[in-house]
Amino acid sequence: MGKIVTFRRLEAVSFLHSGVYLSLLICAFVLSNPQPETFILGLSHGCIWIGMSLVCIAAARARIIPFWLAVTVAVLGGLGPFAGSIGFVVHERRVAAGAVGGSDSSAHATTRYS
């Protein structure tokens, strides 16, 4: 799993998901809900959220990402994937600052940045 699923790839998909969700919000509320664009973006958001949730939970078990980040993506990602994207940035900054400790230290030690 570690060669296919990496921290960087999960982070990139999280930002892609946030972009799709932002496009959905703009399409639905600013552009007066044009169809089928709103439907396609909504379906894409839902499918990406389900996929990200499952992969992030598996990645947490494989210690690629910390458990709190997987929960953030899975629980909050359906309503606002921006939280997951922010979580990836926060974790990356904690790792860079050397501030990861406690239960996150094992995730930090095996985090793959490729």
SULQUIQUI-V516499 format. One line per field, one symbol per residue. ss: DSSP state (@ for helix, = for strand, . for the rest). phi: phi as a letter, one per 20 degrees, with the letter a starting at -180 (. if undefined). A space follows every 10 residues. Layout:
ss = ???
phi = ???
//
This chain:
ss = ......@@@@ @@@@@@@@@@ @@@@@@@@@@ ......@@@@ @@@@@@@@@@ @@@@@@@@@@ @.....@@@@ @@@@@@.... .@@@@@@@@@ @@@@@@@... .@@@@@@@@@ ....
phi = .feeecgfff ffffffffff ffffffffde emmfdegfff ffffgfffff ffffffffff femecfgfff fgffeeffea ffffffffff ffffffemef bmfefffffd fddc
//
